[in-house]
């Protein structure tokens, strides 16, 4: 796996995010590392990238009003460079850099 710091800290990262609020589903299988949040007052518009224990990448998206029930659309990503992200202002290269940044800091990266 390319992201060695994530791998070495896998169990603690999963435990930390299990108690977190506002994270996508699959919190016991995927470490969510980066978020693009373009929400305005009274709405939700978030896009996330995460990584599983084997290095597989995942995408999650939520959009709706502030009464949103917390459900994300979640799916695996085969190739991040060709994946059709909803937030077009964030490039695949931005997401890849966010993965590297998370691997260094182990802190969720906020993208535009």
Secondary structure, DSSP 8 states (H G I E B T S, - for coil): ---HHHHHTHHHHHHHHHT-SS--S-TTTEEEEEEEE---TTEEEEEEEEEETTS-EEEEEEEEETT--S--EEEEES-TTT---S-TTS-HHHHHHHHHHHHHH-S-EEE-
